[in-house]
Amino acid sequence: MTDPIIVGLIIFVLASFVGFEVINKVPPTLHTPLMSGSNAISGIAVIGALLMAGSGHTTLTVVLGFIATVLATVNVVGGFLVTDRMLQMFKR
């Protein structure tokens, strides 16, 4: 059988390539509205990272879960800040 770490790394690398290609195809005028919509997906990533950090199986999973929680939270907060700034442009 294949090691689960290897399978996870393969999925991560493939998802990174797909994400990069998808983001590069989005025109700049649609990037900010799509980014604000992706905050819900990032919120799900925060929940998954918290579950991973709280599992406590090994020290590695706790550390990686903590790092994932921090990065996903920064992504969510940054997305809301950009969305708020975008909405401020439409106020008089």
Backbone torsions as a table, in degrees:
resi	resn	phi	psi	omega
1	MET	NA	154.2	178.9
2	THR	-83.5	142.1	179.8
3	ASP	-64.4	134.6	-179.3
4	PRO	-60.9	-29.8	178.0
5	ILE	-64.2	-42.5	179.6
6	ILE	-64.4	-43.8	178.7
7	VAL	-61.6	-43.6	178.0
8	GLY	-62.3	-41.1	178.1
9	LEU	-65.8	-39.4	178.0
10	ILE	-63.2	-44.3	178.3
11	ILE	-62.5	-41.7	179.5
12	PHE	-62.2	-46.1	-178.9
13	VAL	-64.5	-44.8	178.9
14	LEU	-63.3	-42.0	178.7
15	ALA	-65.3	-35.2	177.6
16	SER	-64.1	-44.5	178.6
17	PHE	-63.5	-44.2	-180.0
18	VAL	-64.1	-44.6	179.0
19	GLY	-61.1	-41.9	178.8
20	PHE	-62.2	-44.2	-179.9
21	GLU	-66.6	-40.3	-179.7
22	VAL	-65.4	-45.1	-178.9
23	ILE	-64.9	-37.8	-179.7
24	ASN	-68.5	-21.6	-179.3
25	LYS	-86.1	-9.2	-177.9
26	VAL	-82.7	127.2	177.1
27	PRO	-66.7	150.3	-176.7
28	PRO	-57.3	-31.2	-178.7
29	THR	-68.6	-22.3	179.9
30	LEU	-98.8	-6.8	-172.7
31	HIS	-64.1	-46.4	-177.0
32	THR	-66.3	-46.1	176.8
33	PRO	-61.9	-36.8	178.3
34	LEU	-69.6	-34.2	178.6
35	MET	-65.4	-40.4	179.2
36	SER	-67.2	-32.9	177.1
37	GLY	-72.4	-25.2	-179.3
38	SER	-79.5	-3.9	178.2
39	ASN	-62.4	-31.2	177.9
40	ALA	-65.1	-40.0	178.2
41	ILE	-66.8	-39.7	177.5
42	SER	-65.4	-33.8	176.1
43	GLY	-63.4	-37.0	176.1
44	ILE	-66.8	-36.5	176.9
45	ALA	-64.4	-35.4	177.0
46	VAL	-63.7	-43.3	179.3
47	ILE	-63.2	-44.1	177.9
48	GLY	-62.8	-40.0	178.9
49	ALA	-66.7	-38.5	176.5
50	LEU	-64.2	-40.7	177.5
51	LEU	-64.1	-39.7	179.3
52	MET	-66.9	-42.8	180.0
53	ALA	-66.7	-35.6	-177.6
54	GLY	-83.0	-6.7	-178.1
55	SER	-67.1	-36.2	175.4
56	GLY	67.1	21.6	179.8
57	HIS	-63.3	-53.4	178.0
58	THR	-138.2	167.7	177.3
59	THR	-63.2	-36.2	179.7
60	LEU	-61.1	-43.9	-179.5
61	THR	-67.1	-34.9	178.5
62	VAL	-67.8	-44.3	-179.8
63	VAL	-65.6	-47.4	179.0
64	LEU	-63.8	-37.7	176.9
65	GLY	-64.5	-39.4	177.7
66	PHE	-64.9	-45.5	179.0
67	ILE	-62.1	-42.6	178.9
68	ALA	-64.1	-38.1	178.4
69	THR	-63.5	-45.5	-179.9
70	VAL	-62.6	-48.3	-177.7
71	LEU	-65.4	-41.0	179.1
72	ALA	-67.1	-36.3	178.1
73	THR	-66.9	-41.8	176.5
74	VAL	-61.0	-39.1	178.7
75	ASN	-64.1	-43.5	179.9
76	VAL	-65.2	-47.3	-178.5
77	VAL	-63.8	-44.3	178.0
78	GLY	-61.0	-39.6	178.3
79	GLY	-63.7	-41.5	178.4
80	PHE	-68.0	-36.7	178.6
81	LEU	-65.5	-42.4	178.4
82	VAL	-65.3	-41.4	178.5
83	THR	-63.2	-42.2	178.8
84	ASP	-63.3	-42.1	178.3
85	ARG	-63.9	-38.3	177.9
86	MET	-64.7	-41.7	179.8
87	LEU	-69.7	-29.3	177.5
88	GLN	-65.3	-27.6	179.6
89	MET	-65.7	-25.0	-177.8
90	PHE	-91.6	-7.0	176.7
91	LYS	-83.1	151.3	179.7
92	ARG	-90.0	NA	NA
